[in-house]
Amino acid sequence: MTRDLSEAERANLYAGHCPNCGGAALIPGPRGAASQNFECADCGAAFNRLSPDAVARWGLDQGGKVPPFGEQIRPPRIVS
């Protein structure tokens, strides 16, 4: 299930927290071009965001407006 993240969810992701559960254990995954995948060690959700290198290269300000790229590429694990 791929979906675009809201601005608040993107802010959490760029701050190093899972937009789904708020956990701070994001594990870097594959990267390509300007994007980086992350998986939350707590809930298993996976996300894609612009890499800090791309943000710096394009002069985007992470402290102000969050770059408009962030999506959930895998939903969290279902815990029974």
CYANA upper distance limits for C-alpha pairs under 8 A (distance plus 0.5 A):
  1 MET  CA     72 GLN  CA      7.91
  1 MET  CA     73 ILE  CA      6.64
  1 MET  CA     74 ARG  CA      6.19
  1 MET  CA     75 PRO  CA      6.86
  2 THR  CA     71 GLU  CA      7.14
  2 THR  CA     72 GLN  CA      5.85
  2 THR  CA     73 ILE  CA      5.04
  2 THR  CA     74 ARG  CA      6.98
  3 ARG  CA     71 GLU  CA      5.94
  3 ARG  CA     72 GLN  CA      5.82
  3 ARG  CA     73 ILE  CA      7.41
  4 ASP  CA     69 PHE  CA      8.35
  4 ASP  CA     70 GLY  CA      6.58
  4 ASP  CA     71 GLU  CA      4.75
  4 ASP  CA     72 GLN  CA      6.86
  5 LEU  CA      9 GLU  CA      6.10
  5 LEU  CA     10 ARG  CA      6.42
  5 LEU  CA     70 GLY  CA      6.04
  5 LEU  CA     71 GLU  CA      5.51
  5 LEU  CA     72 GLN  CA      7.04
  6 SER  CA     10 ARG  CA      6.65
  7 GLU  CA     11 ALA  CA      6.69
  7 GLU  CA     66 VAL  CA      7.72
  8 ALA  CA     12 ASN  CA      6.90
  9 GLU  CA     13 LEU  CA      6.79
  9 GLU  CA     19 PRO  CA      5.33
  9 GLU  CA     20 ASN  CA      8.38
 10 ARG  CA     14 TYR  CA      6.63
 10 ARG  CA     19 PRO  CA      7.66
 10 ARG  CA     66 VAL  CA      7.38
 10 ARG  CA     69 PHE  CA      8.43
 10 ARG  CA     70 GLY  CA      6.42
 11 ALA  CA     15 ALA  CA      6.60
 11 ALA  CA     66 VAL  CA      6.84
 12 ASN  CA     16 GLY  CA      6.89
 12 ASN  CA     17 HIS  CA      5.60
 12 ASN  CA     18 CYS  CA      6.96
 12 ASN  CA     19 PRO  CA      6.06
 12 ASN  CA     22 GLY  CA      8.06
 13 LEU  CA     17 HIS  CA      5.63
 13 LEU  CA     18 CYS  CA      6.27
 13 LEU  CA     19 PRO  CA      6.36
 13 LEU  CA     49 ARG  CA      8.41
 14 TYR  CA     49 ARG  CA      8.49
 14 TYR  CA     62 GLN  CA      8.25
 14 TYR  CA     66 VAL  CA      8.33
 16 GLY  CA     24 ALA  CA      6.55
 16 GLY  CA     25 ALA  CA      8.47
 16 GLY  CA     26 LEU  CA      7.30
 17 HIS  CA     22 GLY  CA      5.80
 17 HIS  CA     23 GLY  CA      5.93
 17 HIS  CA     24 ALA  CA      5.09
 17 HIS  CA     25 ALA  CA      7.76
 17 HIS  CA     26 LEU  CA      7.41
 18 CYS  CA     22 GLY  CA      5.11
 18 CYS  CA     23 GLY  CA      5.67
 18 CYS  CA     24 ALA  CA      6.87
 18 CYS  CA     25 ALA  CA      8.19
 18 CYS  CA     26 LEU  CA      7.28
 18 CYS  CA     40 CYS  CA      6.66
 18 CYS  CA     45 ALA  CA      8.46
 20 ASN  CA     43 CYS  CA      8.34
 20 ASN  CA     45 ALA  CA      7.65
 20 ASN  CA     76 PRO  CA      8.05
 21 CYS  CA     42 ASP  CA      8.29
 21 CYS  CA     43 CYS  CA      7.28
 23 GLY  CA     40 CYS  CA      7.65
 23 GLY  CA     42 ASP  CA      6.90
 24 ALA  CA     40 CYS  CA      8.34
 25 ALA  CA     40 CYS  CA      6.32
 25 ALA  CA     41 ALA  CA      5.94
 25 ALA  CA     42 ASP  CA      7.25
 26 LEU  CA     38 PHE  CA      6.41
 26 LEU  CA     39 GLU  CA      6.00
 26 LEU  CA     40 CYS  CA      5.05
 26 LEU  CA     41 ALA  CA      6.58
 27 ILE  CA     38 PHE  CA      5.87
 27 ILE  CA     39 GLU  CA      5.61
 27 ILE  CA     40 CYS  CA      6.64
 27 ILE  CA     41 ALA  CA      7.08
 28 PRO  CA     36 GLN  CA      7.74
 28 PRO  CA     37 ASN  CA      6.54
 28 PRO  CA     38 PHE  CA      5.03
 28 PRO  CA     39 GLU  CA      7.05
 29 GLY  CA     36 GLN  CA      7.39
 29 GLY  CA     37 ASN  CA      5.42
 29 GLY  CA     38 PHE  CA      5.77
 29 GLY  CA     39 GLU  CA      7.40
 30 PRO  CA     36 GLN  CA      6.82
 30 PRO  CA     37 ASN  CA      6.07
 30 PRO  CA     38 PHE  CA      8.46
 31 ARG  CA     35 SER  CA      6.19
 31 ARG  CA     36 GLN  CA      4.82
 31 ARG  CA     37 ASN  CA      6.45
 32 GLY  CA     36 GLN  CA      7.14
 34 ALA  CA     50 LEU  CA      6.08
 34 ALA  CA     51 SER  CA      6.17
 34 ALA  CA     53 ASP  CA      8.19
 34 ALA  CA     54 ALA  CA      5.99
 35 SER  CA     48 ASN  CA      6.99
 35 SER  CA     49 ARG  CA      5.86
 35 SER  CA     50 LEU  CA      4.84
 35 SER  CA     51 SER  CA      5.69
 35 SER  CA     54 ALA  CA      8.46
 36 GLN  CA     48 ASN  CA      6.07
 36 GLN  CA     49 ARG  CA      5.97
 36 GLN  CA     50 LEU  CA      6.64
 36 GLN  CA     51 SER  CA      6.09
 37 ASN  CA     46 ALA  CA      7.48
 37 ASN  CA     47 PHE  CA      6.08
 37 ASN  CA     48 ASN  CA      4.86
 37 ASN  CA     49 ARG  CA      7.05
 38 PHE  CA     46 ALA  CA      6.01
 38 PHE  CA     47 PHE  CA      5.70
 38 PHE  CA     48 ASN  CA      6.77
 39 GLU  CA     44 GLY  CA      6.46
 39 GLU  CA     45 ALA  CA      6.22
 39 GLU  CA     46 ALA  CA      4.71
 39 GLU  CA     47 PHE  CA      6.87
 40 CYS  CA     44 GLY  CA      5.42
 40 CYS  CA     45 ALA  CA      6.01
 40 CYS  CA     46 ALA  CA      6.83
 43 CYS  CA     76 PRO  CA      5.76
 43 CYS  CA     77 ARG  CA      6.30
 44 GLY  CA     75 PRO  CA      7.88
 44 GLY  CA     76 PRO  CA      5.37
 44 GLY  CA     77 ARG  CA      5.86
 45 ALA  CA     72 GLN  CA      7.94
 45 ALA  CA     73 ILE  CA      8.25
 45 ALA  CA     74 ARG  CA      5.89
 45 ALA  CA     75 PRO  CA      5.29
 45 ALA  CA     76 PRO  CA      4.45
 45 ALA  CA     77 ARG  CA      7.28
 46 ALA  CA     72 GLN  CA      6.46
 46 ALA  CA     73 ILE  CA      5.97
 46 ALA  CA     74 ARG  CA      5.34
 46 ALA  CA     75 PRO  CA      7.19
 46 ALA  CA     76 PRO  CA      8.00
 47 PHE  CA     70 GLY  CA      7.64
 47 PHE  CA     71 GLU  CA      6.19
 47 PHE  CA     72 GLN  CA      4.92
 47 PHE  CA     73 ILE  CA      5.76
 47 PHE  CA     74 ARG  CA      7.43
 48 ASN  CA     70 GLY  CA      6.14
 48 ASN  CA     71 GLU  CA      5.94
 48 ASN  CA     72 GLN  CA      6.97
 48 ASN  CA     73 ILE  CA      7.20
 49 ARG  CA     69 PHE  CA      6.39
 49 ARG  CA     70 GLY  CA      5.17
 49 ARG  CA     71 GLU  CA      7.38
 50 LEU  CA     54 ALA  CA      6.91
 50 LEU  CA     55 VAL  CA      7.29
 50 LEU  CA     67 PRO  CA      8.09
 50 LEU  CA     69 PHE  CA      6.80
 50 LEU  CA     70 GLY  CA      7.71
 51 SER  CA     55 VAL  CA      6.89
 52 PRO  CA     56 ALA  CA      6.65
 53 ASP  CA     57 ARG  CA      6.51
 54 ALA  CA     58 TRP  CA      6.54
 55 VAL  CA     59 GLY  CA      6.54
 55 VAL  CA     60 LEU  CA      5.51
 55 VAL  CA     61 ASP  CA      7.78
 55 VAL  CA     62 GLN  CA      8.00
 55 VAL  CA     67 PRO  CA      8.20
 56 ALA  CA     60 LEU  CA      6.67
 56 ALA  CA     61 ASP  CA      8.37
 60 LEU  CA     67 PRO  CA      7.32
 61 ASP  CA     65 LYS  CA      6.86
 61 ASP  CA     66 VAL  CA      7.67
 61 ASP  CA     67 PRO  CA      8.32
 62 GLN  CA     66 VAL  CA      5.97
 62 GLN  CA     67 PRO  CA      7.65
